[in-house]
């Protein structure tokens, strides 16, 4: 399964999955159809599956046009998003599975950003292979999504599920927010040397107009404040002791940053 990153809009990423053995493709969160259609033409592959993480327009905006071009495409999304994702045919629950290119993806229910948000995790199939996590707007490189429809407790539970995945997991998050996220992270975790080093690296990447997605989950665990709510330095920074309260105060500070 090859993953191609397609930049769209001001800071979105669409992820195109290619099964080169059978020459078919799937797409995760197609904000727009045109970039997907152009890439499919380049690789001469039909689109057979659309994997949506949640209903926001910058994740489903290309669904209808892609369905018109490929009438047999199957559209997946969370069960809680019924009626909110264009063309949705499969309504996924926590623990169910999807398949593409011979790899089985596990469905994780991760509400918080929206009430119906799901993520897709494809574990490694052979030693040394990375896992692939398509997490929409729940977890970002260096940050997490805003709470539009969920609660801090829900988001802590959702992020805990993602944090429990193996370190050798590539995090395919849907926005290029990393530099700003790490600037906030340094404002609350300034003595974190892993974070300092990562920030310098991301600064250079963005100066060269290089993408910072995918990230690695192991790096997120060391540097992302929204996965580190139990750390004393962060609890002290927001004057909280309990996990959900620490997270909620961090998220509130980030909203105003």
C-alpha positions as CSV (number, residue, x, y, z in Angstrom):
1,X,0.0,0.0,0.0
2,X,1.6,3.2,-1.2
3,X,0.4,6.5,0.4
4,X,0.6,9.7,-1.6
5,X,0.0,13.1,0.0
6,X,-1.9,15.6,-2.0
7,X,-1.9,19.2,-0.7
8,X,-5.1,21.2,-1.2
9,X,-6.9,24.3,-0.1
10,X,-4.7,26.5,2.2
11,X,-3.3,23.7,4.5
12,X,-5.2,20.4,3.9
13,X,-3.8,17.1,2.9
14,X,-5.7,14.4,1.0
15,X,-4.2,10.9,1.2
16,X,-4.3,8.7,-1.9
17,X,-3.7,5.0,-1.3
18,X,-2.5,2.9,-4.2
19,X,-2.6,-0.9,-4.4
20,X,0.1,-1.3,-7.1
21,X,-0.4,-5.1,-7.4
22,X,-4.0,-4.7,-8.5
23,X,-3.7,-1.1,-9.7
24,X,-6.7,0.3,-7.8
25,X,-6.8,3.3,-5.5
26,X,-8.6,4.5,-2.3
27,X,-8.6,8.0,-0.9
28,X,-8.8,9.4,2.7
29,X,-10.8,12.6,3.3
30,X,-11.0,14.0,-0.3
31,X,-11.5,17.7,0.4
32,X,-11.6,18.3,-3.4
33,X,-12.1,15.9,-6.3
34,X,-9.8,17.5,-8.9
35,X,-6.4,16.7,-7.3
36,X,-7.5,13.2,-6.8
37,X,-8.7,12.8,-10.4
38,X,-5.5,14.2,-11.7
39,X,-3.4,11.8,-9.7
40,X,-5.6,8.8,-10.6
41,X,-5.1,9.7,-14.2
42,X,-1.3,9.8,-13.7
43,X,-1.3,6.3,-12.3
44,X,-4.1,5.0,-14.5
45,X,-6.0,3.5,-11.6
46,X,-9.7,3.5,-10.7
47,X,-10.9,4.7,-7.4
48,X,-12.6,1.9,-5.4
49,X,-12.9,3.3,-1.9
50,X,-13.4,6.6,-0.1
51,X,-12.5,6.5,3.6
52,X,-13.9,9.6,5.5
53,X,-12.9,10.4,9.1
54,X,-15.6,12.9,9.7
55,X,-18.2,15.1,8.0
56,X,-16.5,18.5,7.7
57,X,-16.6,19.9,4.2
58,X,-12.8,20.1,4.0
59,X,-12.8,16.3,4.3
60,X,-15.8,15.3,2.3
61,X,-16.1,18.1,-0.3
62,X,-14.9,15.9,-3.2
63,X,-17.1,12.9,-2.5
64,X,-20.0,13.7,-4.9
65,X,-17.8,14.4,-7.9
66,X,-15.7,11.3,-7.2
67,X,-18.8,9.2,-7.0
68,X,-20.0,10.7,-10.3
69,X,-16.7,9.7,-11.9
70,X,-16.6,6.3,-10.3
71,X,-20.2,5.1,-9.6
72,X,-19.0,1.8,-8.1
73,X,-16.8,3.4,-5.4
74,X,-17.7,2.5,-1.8
75,X,-17.9,5.3,0.7
76,X,-17.0,4.7,4.3
77,X,-17.5,6.8,7.4
78,X,-18.5,6.6,11.1
79,X,-21.9,5.4,12.1
80,X,-22.5,8.6,14.1
81,X,-22.1,10.6,10.9
82,X,-25.1,9.0,9.1
83,X,-26.7,11.7,7.0
84,X,-23.7,14.0,7.1
85,X,-21.2,12.4,4.7
86,X,-22.2,12.6,1.0
87,X,-22.7,9.2,-0.5
88,X,-21.9,7.2,2.6
89,X,-22.7,3.5,2.3
90,X,-20.8,1.9,5.1
91,X,-21.4,3.1,8.7
92,X,-18.4,2.0,10.8
93,X,-18.3,1.3,14.6
94,X,-15.4,1.0,17.0
95,X,-13.6,-2.3,16.4
96,X,-14.8,-3.0,12.9
97,X,-12.3,-3.4,10.1
98,X,-11.7,-2.2,6.6
99,X,-9.4,-3.7,3.9
100,X,-7.2,-2.2,1.2
101,X,-4.2,-3.6,-0.7
102,X,-4.2,-6.7,1.4
103,X,-3.9,-4.7,4.7
104,X,-6.6,-4.7,7.3
105,X,-7.4,-1.4,8.9
106,X,-8.8,-1.1,12.4
107,X,-11.6,1.4,13.0
108,X,-11.2,3.6,16.1
109,X,-14.1,5.8,17.4
110,X,-12.4,9.0,18.4
111,X,-15.0,11.7,19.1
112,X,-14.1,15.2,20.4
113,X,-13.4,17.3,17.3
114,X,-16.8,16.1,16.1
115,X,-19.3,13.7,17.7
116,X,-18.8,11.0,15.0
117,X,-15.1,11.2,14.2
118,X,-13.3,7.9,13.4
119,X,-9.7,7.0,12.6
120,X,-8.3,4.2,10.5
121,X,-5.2,2.3,11.7
122,X,-3.4,-0.2,9.5
123,X,-1.0,-2.2,11.6
124,X,2.3,-3.5,10.1
125,X,2.0,-6.8,8.3
126,X,5.7,-7.7,8.3
127,X,8.6,-6.9,10.7
128,X,10.1,-3.4,10.1
129,X,7.0,-2.1,8.4
130,X,5.4,1.0,9.8
131,X,1.8,1.2,10.9
132,X,-0.4,3.8,9.1
133,X,-2.8,6.0,11.1
134,X,-5.3,8.2,9.3
135,X,-6.6,10.3,12.1
136,X,-8.3,13.3,10.3
137,X,-8.5,16.2,12.8
138,X,-8.2,14.3,16.1
139,X,-4.5,14.2,16.4
140,X,-2.2,16.7,14.6
141,X,1.6,16.8,14.4
142,X,2.3,18.7,17.6
143,X,-1.3,19.3,18.4
144,X,-4.9,18.1,18.3
145,X,-8.2,19.3,16.8
146,X,-10.5,21.9,18.3
147,X,-13.5,20.6,20.2
148,X,-16.4,21.6,18.0
149,X,-18.9,18.9,19.0
150,X,-17.3,16.9,21.8
151,X,-16.0,17.4,25.4
152,X,-12.5,17.4,26.9
153,X,-13.2,14.0,28.5
154,X,-14.1,12.5,25.1
155,X,-11.0,13.9,23.5
156,X,-8.7,12.6,26.2
157,X,-10.3,9.2,25.8
158,X,-9.9,9.4,22.0
159,X,-6.3,10.6,22.1
160,X,-5.5,7.9,24.7
161,X,-6.5,5.3,22.1
162,X,-4.1,6.8,19.6
163,X,-1.4,7.3,22.1
164,X,-1.6,3.5,22.9
165,X,-0.6,2.6,19.3
166,X,3.0,1.6,18.6
167,X,5.7,4.3,18.3
168,X,6.5,3.1,14.8
169,X,3.2,4.4,13.5
170,X,3.1,7.1,10.8
171,X,0.5,9.8,11.7
172,X,-1.2,11.0,8.5
173,X,-3.1,14.0,9.9
174,X,-5.1,16.2,7.6
175,X,-3.6,19.7,8.1
176,X,-0.1,21.4,7.9
177,X,-0.4,23.0,11.3
178,X,2.9,21.7,12.8
179,X,5.0,24.9,13.1
180,X,2.2,26.8,14.9
181,X,1.4,23.8,17.1
182,X,5.0,23.5,18.2
183,X,5.2,27.2,18.9
184,X,2.4,26.8,21.3
185,X,3.9,23.6,22.8
186,X,7.1,25.5,23.6
187,X,5.0,28.1,25.4
188,X,3.9,25.5,27.9
189,X,6.8,23.0,27.8
190,X,9.8,25.1,27.2
191,X,12.4,22.9,28.9
192,X,11.5,19.8,26.8
193,X,14.7,19.2,24.8
194,X,13.0,16.8,22.4
195,X,10.5,19.5,21.6
196,X,13.2,22.1,21.2
197,X,15.0,19.9,18.7
198,X,11.8,19.1,16.8
199,X,10.9,22.7,16.6
200,X,14.2,23.6,15.0
201,X,13.9,20.8,12.5
202,X,10.3,21.8,11.6
203,X,11.4,25.4,11.2
204,X,13.9,24.3,8.6
205,X,11.5,22.0,6.8
206,X,8.9,24.8,6.5
207,X,11.5,27.3,5.4
208,X,12.2,24.9,2.5
209,X,8.5,24.4,2.0
210,X,8.7,20.8,2.9
211,X,5.7,19.0,4.4
212,X,5.8,17.9,8.0
213,X,3.2,15.2,7.6
214,X,3.4,12.2,8.2
215,X,4.7,12.4,11.7
216,X,5.8,9.5,13.8
217,X,3.7,8.6,16.9
218,X,6.8,8.1,19.0
219,X,7.8,11.7,18.3
220,X,4.3,12.9,19.2
221,X,4.5,11.1,22.6
222,X,7.7,13.0,23.4
223,X,6.7,16.4,22.1
224,X,3.0,16.9,21.7
225,X,1.5,18.5,24.8
226,X,-2.0,17.0,24.0
227,X,-0.6,13.5,24.5
228,X,1.4,14.5,27.7
229,X,-1.3,15.7,30.1
230,X,0.2,13.6,32.9
231,X,3.5,15.4,32.8
232,X,4.2,17.5,35.9
233,X,5.7,20.4,33.8
234,X,2.5,20.7,31.8
235,X,0.2,20.4,34.8
236,X,2.2,23.1,36.5
237,X,2.0,25.3,33.4
238,X,-1.8,25.2,33.4
239,X,-2.2,24.9,37.2
240,X,-4.1,21.6,37.1
241,X,-3.5,18.1,38.5
242,X,-6.1,15.9,36.9
243,X,-5.8,14.6,33.3
244,X,-9.0,16.0,31.8
245,X,-8.6,19.3,33.5
246,X,-5.0,19.6,32.3
247,X,-6.1,18.8,28.8
248,X,-9.0,21.2,28.8
249,X,-6.9,24.1,30.0
250,X,-4.2,23.3,27.4
251,X,-6.9,23.2,24.7
252,X,-8.4,26.5,25.9
253,X,-5.0,28.2,25.9
254,X,-4.3,26.9,22.4
255,X,-7.6,28.2,21.1
256,X,-6.4,31.7,22.2
257,X,-2.8,31.3,21.0
